[in-house]
Amino acid sequence: MKSLFLKIFLSFWVAQALFLVLAIVVTLAFRPRSSSWEPLLAIALNDSVNAYEQGGNRGLKEYLENLEKTQHVRGFLFNENMEEVSHRGAPDWAVRVATGGPRVPHEGFIFPAPPPVLRDSRASSDGLHRYTLVLSPPPGPRLFLGPRGLPVPGLIIAVISSGLVCYLLAWFLTMPIVRLRAATRQLAAGDLAARSGAPNIRRRDEVAGLMRDFDGMAERLENLVKAQSRLLNDISHELRSPLARLNVALGLARQRSNLESASMLDRIELEASRLNELIGRILTLARLEDGEQLVPTTPVLLDEVVLSVAEDAEFEAQARRCHVRSQIPAGIWEVRGDASLLHSAIENVVRNAIRYTREGTSVEVRLERMESAGGSEAVIKITDCGSGVPSDALEKLFQPFYRLDDARGRQTGGVGLGLAITERAVRFHGGRIAAVNRAEGGLMVEIHLPLMSAGTSPEEVPEPVPAGREA
């Protein structure tokens, strides 16, 4: 059993039930025996025979009734023919005991006998008759005993009560752990606002302390991430102003420059352009990371976006004598979101594939449909013919500022933000992205986006989880 709840529940239940069963067995084993009533049996036998011989049936009847009132003992006197001589109507069990049989027909281990019945015989004073007296002492407490002395009601009550108590105890111990586990999953999925909901201050056990510590850790982590995002955003905004002044100064310098300084100004313009692009990407990443934006409800024709990206990339790929081939089946490819953001996300992957595919090869962009448990999905597969990526670096490709080779990054001008922005943008639209190495060489990136079902209005489509959180 992997469930802590079941382990605690069953362990406590079995222990409690076993304890109660043993207590009942011990009580039954040590309850009073018939030996404590044997002196009364001898006296009652002599007195009942004398009462019958002296007063007949009426005298015997009065004696037995008085015995029942004073001693709470029922008595029946039988002759040698097993006839109850007081004519009080002896029950069947008394007749069976008088003849030497058990009180119940099935007396044994499964059906234990009720409280013991006493039996004794003696001859009459003239020796012509023989009488047998059967006494039934008063029963003891029968709280846990049912008919025939079988403790079935007591066992049922014990099992049910102990099961209820152990269930509540197991629930009390494991419910905070279940809540803590759910909050941990949400936090791991990117929901920094997830909390376990620590119990009130009256509960001071270890589990409650763990939940409070977790909530404190999650709050601290959320504040740090938000502070980092705000810092990144603020720095990027502040860099825009000096960059704009640098571009103005660059334009003025070109007006006064000569041929010797033209190459230097071109280099300054190139670096300023790269810096401007870097700041733009950082701002885009910061907006996607803050998790506060909501996905627009506007339907977007994904096939048109993919075709537009492929056509633009085909023109760019000519510089490396490469081609971009697109395969877009006919059909309805509507997704909900931001067309510009989706265009940028797909373009980042395609342009990255163009950079690293071998010269003279092709980059393939395919649009496919896939059915999943959550509904229909559009799958965009982008493959290149490059050298691929080490297996241990596949999951790191979508981390900000991650580059496989710094030298190659400087050569291509990349800073490691394109794929990171793509991953956040895809997650922003409720999708997912993954990269795998192809067996024949090269890298394949798959982008999964949920499709809008036919006949569904945008307002009826569930809201995707904001970026920074997993759907």
C-alpha positions in Angstrom: 0.0 0.0 0.0 1.5 3.3 -1.1 -1.1 5.5 0.6 -0.1 6.8 4.0 -3.8 7.3 4.8 -4.6 3.6 4.3 -1.6 2.5 6.3 -2.5 4.6 9.3 -6.2 3.8 9.0 -5.9 0.1 8.7 -3.2 -0.2 11.3 -5.1 1.7 14.0 -8.4 -0.1 13.0 -6.9 -3.6 13.2 -5.1 -2.8 16.5 -8.2 -1.3 18.1 -10.5 -4.1 16.9 -8.0 -6.8 18.0 -7.8 -5.1 21.4 -11.6 -5.1 21.8 -12.0 -8.7 20.7 -9.3 -9.9 23.1 -11.0 -8.0 25.9 -14.3 -9.6 25.2 -12.7 -13.1 25.0 -10.9 -12.6 28.3 -14.1 -11.3 29.9 -16.0 -14.4 28.7 -13.2 -16.7 29.8 -13.2 -15.3 33.4 -16.9 -14.7 34.0 -18.4 -16.5 37.1 -18.8 -20.2 36.9 -21.6 -22.4 38.2 -19.5 -23.5 41.1 -20.5 -20.4 43.1 -24.2 -21.5 42.9 -23.6 -25.2 43.9 -24.4 -24.7 47.7 -27.7 -23.1 46.7 -28.4 -26.0 44.4 -28.1 -28.6 47.2 -30.3 -26.6 49.6 -32.9 -25.8 46.9 -33.0 -29.5 45.9 -33.8 -30.7 49.4 -36.2 -27.9 50.1 -38.1 -28.3 46.9 -38.5 -32.1 47.4 -39.7 -31.6 51.0 -42.1 -28.9 49.9 -43.5 -31.2 47.2 -43.8 -34.2 49.6 -45.4 -32.0 52.3 -47.6 -29.6 50.3 -47.9 -31.2 46.9 -47.9 -29.3 43.7 -49.1 -26.1 45.4 -46.5 -26.2 48.1 -43.7 -26.8 45.5 -45.0 -24.0 43.3 -45.0 -21.5 46.1 -41.5 -22.5 47.1 -40.1 -22.1 43.6 -41.8 -18.8 43.1 -40.4 -17.5 46.4 -37.0 -18.8 45.4 -37.2 -16.8 42.1 -38.3 -13.6 44.0 -35.6 -13.8 46.7 -32.6 -15.3 44.8 -33.6 -14.4 41.3 -33.1 -18.1 40.4 -35.6 -20.0 38.2 -36.1 -23.6 39.3 -37.9 -26.6 37.8 -38.4 -30.0 39.6 -38.7 -33.1 37.4 -39.6 -36.7 38.5 -38.1 -39.9 37.1 -40.4 -39.6 34.0 -39.0 -36.1 33.3 -42.3 -34.5 34.1 -42.3 -31.1 35.8 -44.1 -31.8 39.0 -45.2 -28.2 39.8 -47.0 -28.0 36.5 -45.5 -24.5 35.9 -44.7 -25.4 32.2 -41.0 -26.1 31.9 -39.2 -24.7 28.8 -37.5 -27.0 26.3 -34.0 -26.1 27.5 -34.9 -27.1 31.1 -36.1 -30.5 29.8 -32.9 -31.0 27.8 -30.8 -30.1 30.8 -32.8 -32.4 33.1 -32.1 -35.3 30.7 -28.4 -34.5 30.7 -28.3 -32.6 27.4 -27.0 -29.1 26.6 -29.1 -26.0 27.1 -29.0 -25.1 23.4 -29.1 -27.7 20.6 -25.8 -26.4 18.9 -23.8 -25.6 22.0 -20.1 -25.5 21.2 -17.3 -23.3 20.0 -19.3 -21.4 17.4 -22.4 -21.2 19.6 -21.2 -20.9 23.2 -23.7 -21.6 25.9 -25.6 -18.9 27.8 -25.0 -18.4 31.5 -24.6 -21.8 33.1 -27.6 -24.0 34.2 -27.3 -26.1 37.4 -28.7 -29.6 37.6 -28.8 -32.2 40.5 -30.8 -35.3 41.5 -31.8 -37.1 44.6 -34.2 -39.8 45.7 -37.4 -39.2 47.7 -37.5 -39.9 51.4 -39.3 -43.2 50.8 -36.9 -44.2 48.1 -39.6 -44.9 45.5 -39.1 -41.8 43.4 -36.2 -39.8 42.0 -36.3 -36.0 41.5 -34.1 -33.7 39.4 -33.9 -30.0 40.0 -32.8 -27.6 37.3 -31.7 -24.1 38.3 -31.0 -21.2 36.1 -28.9 -18.5 37.9 -29.5 -14.9 36.9 -27.6 -13.8 33.8 -24.6 -11.4 34.2 -24.2 -8.2 32.3 -25.1 -8.8 28.6 -23.9 -5.6 27.0 -21.6 -7.4 24.6 -23.7 -10.6 24.4 -26.4 -11.4 22.0 -28.8 -14.4 21.8 -27.3 -17.7 23.0 -24.3 -15.8 24.5 -22.7 -15.1 21.2 -21.0 -11.7 21.4 -22.0 -10.6 17.9 -23.5 -7.2 18.8 -20.5 -6.4 20.9 -18.1 -7.3 18.1 -20.1 -5.2 15.5 -20.2 -2.2 17.8 -16.5 -2.6 18.6 -15.4 -2.9 14.9 -17.6 0.0 13.7 -16.7 2.4 16.6 -13.0 1.6 16.3 -13.2 2.0 12.5 -14.8 5.4 12.8 -12.3 6.6 15.4 -9.4 5.4 13.3 -10.8 6.9 10.1 -11.0 10.3 11.8 -7.5 9.9 13.2 -6.1 9.0 9.8 -7.9 11.8 8.1 -6.6 14.3 10.7 -3.0 13.1 10.1 -3.0 12.8 6.3 -5.3 15.6 5.1 -2.6 18.3 5.8 -0.1 16.2 3.8 -2.5 15.9 0.9 -3.0 19.7 0.9 0.8 20.2 1.1 1.4 17.9 -1.8 -1.2 19.7 -4.0 0.4 23.0 -3.2 3.9 21.6 -4.0 2.7 20.4 -7.4 1.2 23.9 -8.1 4.4 25.6 -7.1 6.5 23.2 -9.2 4.2 23.9 -12.2 5.0 27.7 -11.9 2.0 28.9 -9.8 3.9 31.0 -7.3 0.7 32.0 -5.5 0.1 28.4 -4.4 -0.3 27.9 -0.6 -1.0 24.9 1.5 -3.4 26.8 3.8 -1.8 26.3 7.2 -4.2 25.3 10.0 -5.1 27.7 12.7 -2.7 28.6 15.4 -4.2 26.1 17.9 -2.6 23.2 16.0 1.1 23.0 16.9 2.1 19.6 15.7 4.9 18.8 13.2 2.6 18.7 10.2 1.1 22.1 10.9 4.6 23.5 11.4 5.7 22.0 8.1 2.7 23.6 6.3 3.5 27.0 7.8 7.1 26.7 6.8 6.1 25.8 3.3 3.8 28.7 3.0 6.5 31.0 4.2 9.0 29.6 1.7 6.4 29.9 -1.1 5.7 33.5 -0.2 9.4 34.3 -0.1 10.0 32.6 -3.4 7.1 34.5 -5.0 8.4 37.9 -3.8 11.9 37.1 -5.0 10.7 36.1 -8.5 8.5 39.1 -8.8 11.3 41.4 -7.6 13.6 39.8 -10.2 11.0 40.3 -12.9 10.4 43.9 -11.9 14.1 44.6 -11.8 14.6 43.1 -15.3 11.7 45.1 -16.6 12.8 48.4 -15.0 16.4 48.0 -16.2 15.3 47.3 -19.7 13.0 50.3 -19.8 15.8 52.5 -18.4 18.2 51.3 -21.1 15.9 52.4 -23.8 16.5 56.1 -23.1 20.3 56.1 -23.4 20.0 53.8 -26.4 17.7 56.3 -28.1 20.1 59.1 -27.4 22.9 56.9 -28.7 21.1 56.5 -32.0 20.5 60.2 -32.3 24.2 60.8 -31.6 25.1 58.2 -34.2 23.0 59.9 -36.8 24.6 63.3 -36.1 28.1 61.6 -36.2 27.3 60.2 -39.7 26.6 63.7 -41.0 30.0 64.9 -39.9 32.0 61.7 -40.6 34.5 61.0 -43.3 35.2 57.8 -45.2 37.8 56.6 -42.6 35.3 56.7 -39.7 32.4 55.2 -41.7 33.4 51.6 -40.8 33.5 52.5 -37.1 30.1 54.0 -37.2 28.7 51.0 -39.0 30.0 48.8 -36.2 28.5 51.1 -33.6 25.2 51.0 -35.4 25.3 47.2 -35.6 26.0 46.9 -31.9 23.3 49.4 -31.0 20.8 47.5 -33.2 21.7 44.3 -31.3 21.3 46.0 -28.0 18.0 47.4 -29.0 16.9 43.9 -30.1 18.2 42.4 -26.8 16.2 45.0 -24.8 13.1 44.2 -26.8 13.4 40.5 -26.1 14.1 41.0 -22.4 10.9 43.2 -22.1 8.9 40.5 -24.0 10.3 37.8 -21.7 9.5 39.9 -18.6 5.9 40.5 -19.7 5.5 36.7 -20.2 7.1 35.9 -16.9 5.0 38.1 -14.7 2.0 35.9 -15.2 -0.5 38.8 -15.0 -1.5 39.0 -18.6 -4.5 37.3 -19.9 -4.7 35.6 -23.3 -6.8 37.5 -25.8 -10.0 35.8 -26.9 -9.5 36.6 -30.5 -9.5 33.6 -32.8 -6.3 33.2 -34.8 -5.9 31.2 -38.0 -2.8 29.2 -37.2 -2.3 27.9 -40.7 -2.0 31.5 -42.0 0.5 32.4 -39.2 2.7 29.3 -40.0 2.5 30.0 -43.8 3.5 33.6 -43.2 6.5 32.6 -41.1 7.6 30.0 -43.6 7.4 32.5 -46.5 9.5 35.1 -44.6 12.0 32.5 -43.5 12.4 31.2 -47.1 13.6 34.6 -48.1 16.1 34.8 -45.2 17.3 31.2 -45.8 18.6 32.1 -49.3 21.6 33.8 -47.7 22.8 30.3 -46.7 21.6 28.6 -49.8 18.9 26.8 -47.8 15.2 26.4 -48.2 12.1 26.3 -45.9 9.5 23.8 -46.9 6.1 24.0 -45.4 3.3 21.3 -45.2 0.0 22.7 -44.1 -3.1 20.5 -44.7 -6.4 22.1 -45.5 -8.8 22.5 -42.7 -9.8 24.7 -39.8 -6.8 25.6 -37.6 -8.3 28.1 -35.2 -6.6 28.8 -31.9 -7.3 31.5 -29.4 -4.6 34.0 -28.6 -2.4 36.8 -29.9 -1.5 36.4 -33.5 1.6 38.6 -33.2 3.0 36.7 -30.2 2.3 33.3 -31.9 4.0 34.6 -35.1 7.1 35.7 -33.1 7.2 32.4 -31.1 7.1 30.2 -34.3 9.5 32.5 -36.1 12.1 32.2 -33.3 12.2 28.4 -33.8 12.3 28.6 -37.6 15.0 31.2 -37.7 17.0 29.2 -35.1 16.7 26.1 -37.4 17.9 28.2 -40.4 21.0 29.3 -38.5 22.1 25.8 -37.5 21.0 23.7 -40.5 23.8 22.7 -42.9 24.2 24.8 -46.0 22.3 23.6 -49.0 19.7 21.7 -46.9 16.1 22.4 -46.1 14.1 23.2 -42.9 10.7 21.6 -42.8 7.7 23.1 -41.1 4.7 20.8 -40.8 1.3 21.5 -39.3 -0.5 18.4 -38.0 -3.6 17.7 -35.9 -3.6 15.4 -32.9 -6.3 14.2 -30.6 -5.6 14.2 -26.8 -7.6 13.8 -23.6 -8.1 17.5 -23.5 -9.4 17.8 -27.1 -7.9 18.6 -30.5 -4.4 20.0 -30.7 -2.4 21.6 -33.5 1.2 20.3 -33.7 3.8 22.4 -35.4 6.9 20.3 -36.2 10.1 22.2 -37.2 13.0 20.1 -38.3 16.5 21.0 -39.5 19.5 19.1 -40.8 22.1 20.4 -38.4 24.3 18.5 -36.0 21.6 18.3 -33.3 22.0 19.0 -29.6 23.6 17.0 -26.8 20.9 15.0 -25.0 21.6 16.6 -21.6 21.0 20.0 -23.1 17.6 19.4 -24.7 15.6 20.6 -21.7 18.0 23.6 -21.2 17.3 25.0 -24.6 14.3 26.9 -23.4 16.0 28.6 -20.4 16.8 32.3 -20.7 20.3 33.2 -21.8 21.3 29.5 -22.3 23.7 28.9 -25.3 25.4 25.7 -26.2 28.6 27.4 -27.4 29.5 31.0 -26.6 31.6 31.3 -29.7 28.8 30.1 -31.9 26.5 32.5 -30.1 28.8 35.4 -30.8 29.1 34.3 -34.4 25.3 34.2 -35.0 24.4 37.1 -32.8 22.2 35.0 -30.5 21.9 35.7 -26.8 19.8 32.7 -25.8 16.4 34.4 -25.5 14.6 33.3 -28.7 13.6 29.8 -27.6 13.0 31.0 -24.0 10.4 33.5 -25.3 8.9 30.9 -27.5 8.5 28.5 -24.6 6.8 31.2 -22.5 4.6 32.3 -25.3 3.4 28.7 -26.1 2.7 28.1 -22.4 0.9 31.5 -22.3 -1.5 30.1 -24.9 -2.1 26.9 -22.9 0.3 24.7 -25.0 3.6 23.0 -24.6 6.9 22.7 -26.5 9.6 20.1 -26.7 12.8 19.4 -28.6 14.2 16.0 -29.7 17.2 14.9 -31.8 16.3 13.1 -35.0 17.7 9.7 -35.7 18.9 10.8 -39.2 20.5 13.9 -37.7 19.3 17.4 -36.8 16.8 18.7 -34.3 13.0 18.6 -34.3 11.0 21.1 -32.2 7.3 20.3 -31.6 4.9 23.0 -30.5 1.5 21.8 -29.3 -1.4 24.3 -29.2 -5.0 23.6 -28.2 -7.5 24.1 -31.1 -10.9 25.8 -30.7 -13.6 23.2 -31.3 -16.0 23.8 -34.2 -19.0 25.8 -33.3 -17.5 27.1 -30.1 -17.5 30.8 -29.4 -14.3 32.3 -27.9 -16.1 33.1 -24.7 -17.0 29.5 -24.2 -13.4 28.3 -24.4 -11.7 27.9 -20.9 -9.1 30.4 -20.0 -5.5 29.1 -20.4 -3.3 29.5 -17.4 -1.1 32.6 -17.7 2.5 32.3 -18.5 4.7 31.1 -15.7 2.0 28.5 -14.8 1.3 25.1 -16.3 -2.1 24.3 -17.7 
